[in-house]
Amino acid sequence: MDYITLSNGVKMPILGYGVYQVTKDECERCVLDALKVGYRLIDTAQSYFNEEEVGNAIAKSGVPRKEIFLTTKVWVEHYGYEETKKSVYDSLKKLKTDYIDLMLLHQPFSDYYGAWRALEDLYKEGVLKAIGVSNFYPDRLVDIANFAEIVPMVNQVETHVLNQQTEAKKWMDKYKVQIEAWAPFGEGRGGLFENPVLVKIGEKYGKTSAQVMLRWNIQRGVIVLPKSTHIERMEQNLNVFDFTLTNQDMAEIAALDTQTSSFFSHYDPAMVEWFAKMVEERKQQHDSSKEKKNW
Ligand SMILES: NC(=O)c1ccc[n+]([C@@H]2O[C@H](COP(=O)([O-])OP(=O)(O)OC[C@H]3O[C@@H](n4cnc5c(N)ncnc54)[C@H](OP(=O)(O)O)[C@@H]3O)[C@@H](O)[C@H]2O)c1
C-alpha cells in the first residue's frame, strides 16, 4: 500500500474501500472481507446509513483501530455548528470509536460554514485527525479555503477516466488540498469496464480495465475508493501496486476525458433544489419517527 501525506502531516492510504450503496445487511460482511484482504482505509458517510455496520466490522476484525484509516461524512441535514457537533458524536458512537481519521462535509449546500467551524473545533480537540470536504468544486473550494480558519485537507469529488477533474485538481493543488476520487470506475457508466483503450492497456500488463483505471488515478496522485461487494473484486482492486503505466498509457487515458459528470452537475440549480427537497423529506421522516417514539 502506498500512502499520501496530507497538509497537516497525517498519512492516508492512497487506496481504500467505499461502502456507498452497500446495504445494511451486507455491509458488516463486506467490510470484514475488505479488511481481511488488506484494505486499511474505509469510507462511509452518515447518509449511507451503514456506519453502525462499519463499526461492528472494525470491532470484530481483530485489526487494531490505529491501523485503520476511517472516513465518514456529515450530511447536509446536520449542518450548522451545534447540529454538526452532535452528529459527529453520533457517528463516533455508531462507529464504536473515540476518533475519526478524516471527517468530510458531504455537500457544499446549506450552512456549511457553521458545520465547518464545528469540524475545526473538533479537529483542535483531537477528536478528528483530519478534516475536509466533498463535492466542493473550484468556486466553493476557493471560497472556504480563503474564508475559513483551517483549509480543508481533502476534497472528495467524482473523478474517473470520463471525468478527470484536471482543472479542479489544479485549484486543489494550489491550496494543498488532497484530491480523493469517488466512483473511480464511474460505477461502470459509459461502458468504462469494456472501454477498448483501457482493456488494451491492461492486456500489456496482465491487468483488467478496472485495475488500469485505479492505477491511472494513483499515478496522478489521486486517492481512490473502489467499491465492490465481491471479495474477488476487492482483491483485484487492491492488486494495483505491481505495475506502472507509461507516459504513453497515461496520455492515451487522458485523451478519454469528456469533462462531464457521469451523474449530475453540482452547478445545476435544479439539482440543488433536488438536494434541498431530499434534506427536507428526511427531516420530516426523522421528526415523525421521533414523535412516534414519544407516544
Ligand atoms: N462523496 C460523495 O458524494 C460520494 C458519491 C459516490 C461515492 N462515494 C464514495 O466512493 C465509493 C466508490 O464509488 P461508487 O461505489 O459509487 O462507484 P465505483 O466504485 O466507481 O463502482 C462500483 C461498481 O463497480 C463494480 N465493480 C467494482 N470492482 C469491479 C471490478 N474489478 N470489475 C468489475 N466491476 C467492478 C461494483 O460492482 P459489485 O459491487 O457488484 O462488485 C459496482 O457496481 C463509494 O462506495 C463511496 O465510498 C462518495
The ligand as an SDF file (V2000), in Angstrom:
LIG
                    3D

 48 52  0  0  0  0  0  0  0  0999 V2000
  -18.7120   11.8810   -1.6010 N   0  0  0  0  0  0  0  0  0  0  0  0
  -19.6670   11.5080   -2.4090 C   0  0  0  0  0  0  0  0  0  0  0  0
  -20.5880   12.2840   -2.7310 O   0  0  0  0  0  0  0  0  0  0  0  0
  -19.6360   10.1160   -2.9670 C   0  0  0  0  0  0  0  0  0  0  0  0
  -20.5140    9.7470   -4.0040 C   0  0  0  0  0  0  0  0  0  0  0  0
  -20.4310    8.4560   -4.5020 C   0  0  0  0  0  0  0  0  0  0  0  0
  -19.4840    7.5610   -3.9900 C   0  0  0  0  0  0  0  0  0  0  0  0
  -18.6520    7.9320   -2.9730 N   0  0  0  0  0  0  0  0  0  0  0  0
  -17.6140    7.0140   -2.4060 C   0  0  0  0  0  0  0  0  0  0  0  0
  -16.8880    6.4000   -3.4650 O   0  0  0  0  0  0  0  0  0  0  0  0
  -17.0090    4.9850   -3.3750 C   0  0  0  0  0  0  0  0  0  0  0  0
  -16.9920    4.3280   -4.7380 C   0  0  0  0  0  0  0  0  0  0  0  0
  -17.9900    4.8680   -5.5880 O   0  0  0  0  0  0  0  0  0  0  0  0
  -19.2110    4.0340   -6.1570 P   0  0  0  0  0  0  0  0  0  0  0  0
  -19.4780    2.9240   -5.2300 O   0  0  0  0  0  0  0  0  0  0  0  0
  -20.3230    4.9680   -6.4460 O   0  0  0  0  0  0  0  0  0  0  0  0
  -18.7160    3.5230   -7.5770 O   0  0  0  0  0  0  0  0  0  0  0  0
  -17.4450    2.7500   -8.2080 P   0  0  0  0  0  0  0  0  0  0  0  0
  -16.5100    2.2950   -7.1340 O   0  0  0  0  0  0  0  0  0  0  0  0
  -16.9410    3.5900   -9.3030 O   0  0  0  0  0  0  0  0  0  0  0  0
  -18.1420    1.5000   -8.8840 O   0  0  0  0  0  0  0  0  0  0  0  0
  -18.7370    0.4830   -8.1620 C   0  0  0  0  0  0  0  0  0  0  0  0
  -19.3230   -0.5150   -9.1690 C   0  0  0  0  0  0  0  0  0  0  0  0
  -18.2650   -1.1830   -9.8650 O   0  0  0  0  0  0  0  0  0  0  0  0
  -18.4010   -2.5970   -9.7290 C   0  0  0  0  0  0  0  0  0  0  0  0
  -17.0290   -3.1450   -9.6230 N   0  0  0  0  0  0  0  0  0  0  0  0
  -16.1590   -2.9660   -8.6060 C   0  0  0  0  0  0  0  0  0  0  0  0
  -14.9740   -3.5490   -8.8890 N   0  0  0  0  0  0  0  0  0  0  0  0
  -15.1020   -4.1270  -10.0970 C   0  0  0  0  0  0  0  0  0  0  0  0
  -14.2220   -4.8670  -10.9070 C   0  0  0  0  0  0  0  0  0  0  0  0
  -12.9730   -5.1180  -10.5290 N   0  0  0  0  0  0  0  0  0  0  0  0
  -14.6890   -5.3230  -12.1010 N   0  0  0  0  0  0  0  0  0  0  0  0
  -15.9570   -5.0660  -12.4960 C   0  0  0  0  0  0  0  0  0  0  0  0
  -16.8410   -4.3490  -11.7700 N   0  0  0  0  0  0  0  0  0  0  0  0
  -16.4220   -3.8870  -10.5770 C   0  0  0  0  0  0  0  0  0  0  0  0
  -19.2210   -2.7990   -8.4690 C   0  0  0  0  0  0  0  0  0  0  0  0
  -19.9680   -3.9850   -8.5500 O   0  0  0  0  0  0  0  0  0  0  0  0
  -20.0500   -5.0730   -7.3510 P   0  0  0  0  0  0  0  0  0  0  0  0
  -20.2360   -4.3350   -6.0590 O   0  0  0  0  0  0  0  0  0  0  0  0
  -21.2450   -5.8980   -7.7360 O   0  0  0  0  0  0  0  0  0  0  0  0
  -18.7620   -5.8430   -7.3990 O   0  0  0  0  0  0  0  0  0  0  0  0
  -20.1570   -1.5690   -8.5210 C   0  0  0  0  0  0  0  0  0  0  0  0
  -21.2560   -1.8320   -9.3630 O   0  0  0  0  0  0  0  0  0  0  0  0
  -18.3360    4.8050   -2.6260 C   0  0  0  0  0  0  0  0  0  0  0  0
  -18.5270    3.4960   -2.1130 O   0  0  0  0  0  0  0  0  0  0  0  0
  -18.2500    5.8950   -1.5900 C   0  0  0  0  0  0  0  0  0  0  0  0
  -17.4200    5.4940   -0.5060 O   0  0  0  0  0  0  0  0  0  0  0  0
  -18.7250    9.1950   -2.4580 C   0  0  0  0  0  0  0  0  0  0  0  0
  1  2  1  0
  2  3  2  0
  2  4  1  0
  4  5  1  0
  4 48  2  0
  5  6  2  0
  6  7  1  0
  7  8  2  0
  8  9  1  0
  8 48  1  0
  9 10  1  0
  9 46  1  0
 10 11  1  0
 11 12  1  0
 11 44  1  0
 12 13  1  0
 13 14  1  0
 14 15  2  0
 14 16  1  0
 14 17  1  0
 17 18  1  0
 18 19  2  0
 18 20  1  0
 18 21  1  0
 21 22  1  0
 22 23  1  0
 23 24  1  0
 23 42  1  0
 24 25  1  0
 25 26  1  0
 25 36  1  0
 26 27  1  0
 26 35  1  0
 27 28  2  0
 28 29  1  0
 29 30  1  0
 29 35  2  0
 30 31  1  0
 30 32  2  0
 32 33  1  0
 33 34  2  0
 34 35  1  0
 36 37  1  0
 36 42  1  0
 37 38  1  0
 38 39  2  0
 38 40  1  0
 38 41  1  0
 42 43  1  0
 44 45  1  0
 44 46  1  0
 46 47  1  0
M  CHG  2   8   1  16  -1
M  END
$$$$
